[in-house]
Amino acid sequence: MKVIFLGTPQFAQTILNDIFNSHHQVIGVVCQPDKVSNRGKTIFCPVKQFALEKGLPLYQFEKISRDGVETLQQLAPDIMVTAAYGQILSEKVISVAPFGIINVHGSLLPKLRGASPIQSAIMQGLKETGVTILKTVYEVDAGDMLLKKSLEIGENETSGELFERMATLGGQAIVEALDQIENGTATFVAQNHSEATFTKKILASQERIDWNCDAHKLHNLIRALSPNPCAWTTYNGKRVKIYSTAIYNGEFEDAPCGSVVLCDKSNLVIKAKDGALYIKKLQFEGGKCLDIKAFLCGKRFMQGEMFE
């Protein structure tokens, strides 16, 4: 089938690569407009980089529903595929292709609809998630479902690690879905909307670590935000990003929350409300991101010192 692909980040690029390497024909790629860094450098998203490398027709619309309908119609696709594109699609866009639009969503719908399903699955401490291939309708992640594929979430797995596995799974699922639609064997199933749960965009206010929270909750928050945007705390007024942790099972009932309760050549443990956390990877303001053993070669903490 002739496919127009809409997506922007690395997650989408992995899925686009699988479609490109299938027997289906990618006749156009749409991604978000370029961003400009703080230093004034134009940044190309992973999907744009892939399209340029492969010589695929590339389109970037400020507002696709306003600026892109005629262009999409002229391309005459059989179907369109979206994966983390980043814009809401109008009815006119949805109706461009005869087979409509199918989307790769990073959860087992109807659970975790919305903007941050992968991070939210980790933040909520879920043990399982997956991808859903569904028909796009003019309501967020509410269309009929074609395929679901599940996977387990590791105890210490970060969202960055999970994104990679989910993208691989999503690429496999979308090619399978396109094959089914092409050969007429696709069966779409309506969602049970009464069971739907929703996620929102990650806010900057969620990124700061509150050591007065339960250790398991903090562990889930830290790995959900790793590597980007990354959870952070402060030490002596300087920001410290924490990328990786593990639950410490010892007890320090009298230690205040946020205090260092253990520090040796290879371990740093910080007290939380209920329990404590091993710090596995961190980055001090102005420094490099280091695993804890490498970091402690040049810096030690005294018991009782505070992270806030």
C-alpha positions as CSV (number, residue, x, y, z in Angstrom):
1,M,0.0,0.0,0.0
2,K,1.0,3.6,-0.5
3,V,1.6,5.1,2.9
4,I,2.1,8.6,4.2
5,F,3.8,8.5,7.6
6,L,3.4,11.2,10.3
7,G,5.8,11.2,13.3
8,T,8.6,13.2,14.9
9,P,10.8,11.7,17.6
10,Q,13.1,8.6,17.7
11,F,10.1,6.4,18.7
12,A,8.5,7.3,15.4
13,Q,11.7,7.0,13.4
14,T,12.1,3.3,14.5
15,I,8.5,2.6,13.3
16,L,9.0,4.4,10.0
17,N,12.1,2.4,9.4
18,D,10.1,-0.9,9.7
19,I,7.5,0.4,7.2
20,F,10.2,1.5,4.8
21,N,11.8,-1.9,4.9
22,S,8.5,-3.7,4.3
23,H,6.9,-4.2,0.9
24,H,4.7,-1.1,1.5
25,Q,5.6,2.1,-0.2
26,V,6.3,5.3,1.8
27,I,5.2,8.1,-0.5
28,G,5.5,10.9,2.0
29,V,6.8,11.7,5.5
30,V,5.3,14.5,7.7
31,C,7.0,15.7,10.9
32,Q,6.9,18.7,13.1
33,P,8.7,22.0,12.1
34,D,12.4,22.3,13.0
35,K,13.4,23.6,16.4
36,V,16.1,26.1,17.2
37,S,18.5,25.4,20.1
38,N,19.6,27.9,22.6
39,R,22.7,28.5,20.6
40,G,20.7,29.3,17.5
41,K,21.4,25.9,15.7
42,T,18.5,24.4,13.8
43,I,17.7,20.9,15.1
44,F,16.3,18.2,12.8
45,C,14.1,15.6,14.4
46,P,14.9,11.9,13.9
47,V,12.1,11.4,11.4
48,K,13.3,14.2,9.3
49,Q,16.8,12.9,9.4
50,F,15.6,9.5,8.2
51,A,13.5,10.9,5.4
52,L,16.4,13.0,4.1
53,E,18.8,10.0,4.3
54,K,16.4,7.8,2.3
55,G,15.3,10.5,-0.1
56,L,11.7,10.4,0.9
57,P,9.4,13.3,0.2
58,L,9.3,15.4,3.4
59,Y,6.7,17.9,4.6
60,Q,6.6,20.0,7.7
61,F,3.4,21.9,8.4
62,E,3.0,24.5,11.1
63,K,-0.6,23.4,11.4
64,I,-1.4,20.4,9.3
65,S,-5.1,20.7,9.5
66,R,-4.8,24.3,8.1
67,D,-1.9,24.0,5.7
68,G,-1.5,20.3,4.7
69,V,-4.8,18.9,3.5
70,E,-4.4,19.8,-0.2
71,T,-0.8,18.5,-0.2
72,L,-1.9,15.2,1.4
73,Q,-4.7,14.8,-1.1
74,Q,-2.4,15.3,-4.0
75,L,-0.1,12.6,-2.8
76,A,-3.1,10.2,-3.0
77,P,-2.2,7.7,-0.3
78,D,-4.0,4.4,0.4
79,I,-3.5,4.9,4.1
80,M,-1.7,7.2,6.6
81,V,0.2,6.1,9.7
82,T,0.8,8.2,12.8
83,A,3.3,7.6,15.6
84,A,4.1,10.4,18.1
85,Y,3.4,13.1,15.5
86,G,2.4,15.8,17.9
87,Q,-0.5,17.6,16.3
88,I,-4.3,17.0,16.5
89,L,-5.7,16.0,13.1
90,S,-8.9,17.4,11.7
91,E,-11.7,15.4,10.1
92,K,-10.5,16.7,6.7
93,V,-7.0,15.2,7.4
94,I,-8.5,11.9,8.7
95,S,-10.6,11.5,5.6
96,V,-7.8,12.0,3.0
97,A,-6.9,8.3,2.5
98,P,-9.4,5.6,1.5
99,F,-8.3,3.4,4.4
100,G,-8.1,6.3,6.8
101,I,-5.3,6.7,9.4
102,I,-4.0,4.1,11.9
103,N,-2.0,5.1,14.9
104,V,0.7,3.4,16.9
105,H,-0.1,4.1,20.6
106,G,2.2,3.2,23.4
107,S,-0.2,1.5,25.8
108,L,-2.7,-1.3,26.0
109,L,-5.8,0.8,25.3
110,P,-8.2,1.9,26.6
111,K,-5.7,2.3,29.5
112,L,-3.4,5.3,29.4
113,R,-4.7,7.4,26.5
114,G,-3.1,10.7,25.9
115,A,0.3,12.3,25.7
116,S,2.6,10.3,28.1
117,P,1.5,6.7,28.1
118,I,5.0,5.2,28.4
119,Q,6.2,7.5,31.1
120,S,2.9,7.1,33.0
121,A,3.0,3.3,32.9
122,I,6.4,3.5,34.8
123,M,5.3,6.3,37.1
124,Q,2.3,4.3,38.1
125,G,4.5,1.2,38.8
126,L,2.8,-1.0,36.2
127,K,4.4,-4.4,35.5
128,E,3.0,-4.6,31.9
129,T,2.3,-2.4,29.0
130,G,2.4,-2.6,25.2
131,V,1.3,-1.0,22.0
132,T,-2.0,-0.7,20.3
133,I,-2.7,-0.2,16.6
134,L,-6.0,1.7,16.3
135,K,-8.0,3.7,13.8
136,T,-7.6,7.5,14.2
137,V,-10.8,9.4,15.0
138,Y,-11.5,12.9,16.0
139,E,-11.1,12.1,19.7
140,V,-7.8,11.3,21.4
141,D,-6.9,7.6,21.2
142,A,-10.6,6.6,21.2
143,G,-10.7,4.8,17.8
144,D,-11.4,1.1,17.1
145,M,-8.4,-1.2,17.8
146,L,-6.8,-3.6,15.3
147,L,-3.8,-5.1,17.1
148,K,-2.4,-5.2,20.7
149,K,1.0,-6.4,21.6
150,S,2.2,-6.5,25.3
151,L,5.5,-6.6,27.1
152,E,6.7,-6.6,30.7
153,I,8.3,-3.6,32.3
154,G,11.5,-4.2,34.1
155,E,11.8,-3.4,37.8
156,N,14.5,-0.7,37.3
157,E,13.7,0.0,33.6
158,T,13.8,3.7,32.6
159,S,11.4,5.3,30.1
160,G,14.3,5.7,27.7
161,E,14.9,1.9,27.7
162,L,11.2,1.2,27.5
163,F,10.7,3.6,24.6
164,E,13.3,1.6,22.6
165,R,11.6,-1.7,23.2
166,M,8.2,-0.2,22.6
167,A,9.3,1.3,19.3
168,T,10.6,-2.1,18.1
169,L,7.3,-3.7,19.1
170,G,5.4,-0.9,17.4
171,G,7.3,-1.3,14.2
172,Q,6.5,-5.0,14.1
173,A,2.8,-4.4,14.9
174,I,2.3,-1.6,12.3
175,V,3.7,-3.7,9.4
176,E,1.5,-6.6,10.5
177,A,-1.5,-4.2,10.6
178,L,-0.8,-2.8,7.2
179,D,-0.5,-6.4,5.8
180,Q,-3.9,-7.3,7.3
181,I,-5.6,-4.2,5.9
182,E,-4.1,-4.8,2.5
183,N,-5.2,-8.5,2.3
184,G,-8.7,-7.8,3.8
185,T,-8.2,-9.7,7.0
186,A,-8.2,-6.8,9.4
187,T,-10.8,-6.8,12.2
188,F,-11.3,-3.6,14.2
189,V,-12.7,-3.9,17.7
190,A,-14.4,-1.0,19.6
191,Q,-12.8,0.1,22.9
192,N,-14.7,-0.1,26.2
193,H,-14.7,3.6,26.9
194,S,-15.9,3.2,30.4
195,E,-12.5,1.6,31.2
196,A,-10.4,4.4,29.7
197,T,-7.7,6.1,31.8
198,F,-5.9,9.2,30.7
199,T,-2.4,10.7,30.8
200,K,-1.2,14.3,30.4
201,K,2.0,15.9,29.2
202,I,4.8,15.8,31.7
203,L,5.1,19.1,33.5
204,A,8.3,20.8,34.8
205,S,6.7,20.9,38.2
206,Q,6.8,17.1,38.3
207,E,10.5,16.9,37.8
208,R,11.7,17.9,41.2
209,I,12.2,15.1,43.7
210,D,10.4,15.4,47.0
211,W,12.3,13.1,49.4
212,N,9.3,13.1,51.8
213,C,7.6,10.7,49.4
214,D,7.6,6.9,49.5
215,A,10.8,5.4,48.1
216,H,8.9,3.2,45.6
217,K,7.0,6.3,44.3
218,L,10.3,8.2,43.9
219,H,12.0,5.3,42.2
220,N,9.1,5.1,39.7
221,L,9.2,8.9,39.1
222,I,13.0,8.9,38.5
223,R,13.0,6.1,36.0
224,A,9.9,7.5,34.3
225,L,11.6,10.8,33.6
226,S,15.0,9.3,32.6
227,P,16.8,10.3,30.5
228,N,14.6,13.2,29.5
229,P,13.5,15.5,31.0
230,C,15.1,13.9,34.1
231,A,14.2,14.2,37.8
232,W,16.3,16.4,39.9
233,T,17.2,17.4,43.4
234,T,19.6,19.9,45.0
235,Y,22.8,19.5,47.0
236,N,24.3,22.7,48.6
237,G,22.1,24.8,46.3
238,K,23.3,23.1,43.1
239,R,21.0,21.1,40.9
240,V,21.6,17.3,40.7
241,K,19.9,15.2,38.0
242,I,19.3,11.6,39.0
243,Y,18.9,9.2,36.1
244,S,18.8,5.8,37.8
245,T,18.0,4.3,41.2
246,A,17.2,1.1,42.9
247,I,15.2,0.3,46.1
248,Y,17.4,-0.1,49.3
249,N,15.8,-2.6,51.6
250,G,17.6,-1.5,54.9
251,E,15.9,0.6,57.5
252,F,17.0,4.1,58.7
253,E,13.9,5.1,60.7
254,D,15.5,8.0,62.5
255,A,17.2,9.6,59.5
256,P,15.5,12.7,58.0
257,C,14.2,12.4,54.5
258,G,16.7,13.5,51.9
259,S,19.7,12.7,54.1
260,V,22.7,10.5,53.1
261,V,22.4,7.3,55.1
262,L,25.2,5.3,53.4
263,C,28.1,6.3,51.3
264,D,31.2,4.1,50.5
265,K,33.4,3.5,47.4
266,S,30.5,2.2,45.3
267,N,27.2,3.0,47.0
268,L,25.2,6.2,47.8
269,V,21.9,5.8,49.6
270,I,19.5,8.6,50.3
271,K,16.6,8.3,52.8
272,A,13.0,8.8,51.6
273,K,9.7,8.8,53.6
274,D,9.3,5.0,53.6
275,G,12.6,3.4,52.7
276,A,15.6,4.6,50.8
277,L,17.1,4.7,47.4
278,Y,20.4,3.6,45.9
279,I,21.6,6.3,43.5
280,K,22.9,4.5,40.4
281,K,23.6,7.3,37.9
282,L,23.6,11.1,38.4
283,Q,24.8,14.4,37.1
284,F,25.9,17.4,39.1
285,E,25.2,20.9,37.7
286,G,28.0,21.7,35.2
287,G,29.3,18.1,35.3
288,K,29.0,14.9,33.3
289,C,26.5,12.2,33.7
290,L,28.3,9.4,35.6
291,D,27.5,6.0,37.1
292,I,27.8,6.1,40.9
293,K,31.1,4.2,41.1
294,A,32.8,6.6,38.7
295,F,31.3,9.6,40.5
296,L,32.4,8.4,44.0
297,C,36.0,8.2,42.8
298,G,36.1,11.9,43.0
299,K,33.5,12.8,45.5
300,R,32.2,11.4,48.8
301,F,29.3,12.4,51.0
302,M,29.2,12.3,54.8
303,Q,26.4,10.5,56.5
304,G,23.7,13.1,57.3
305,E,24.4,15.4,54.5
306,M,21.2,16.6,52.8
307,F,19.7,16.5,49.3
308,E,16.7,18.8,49.0
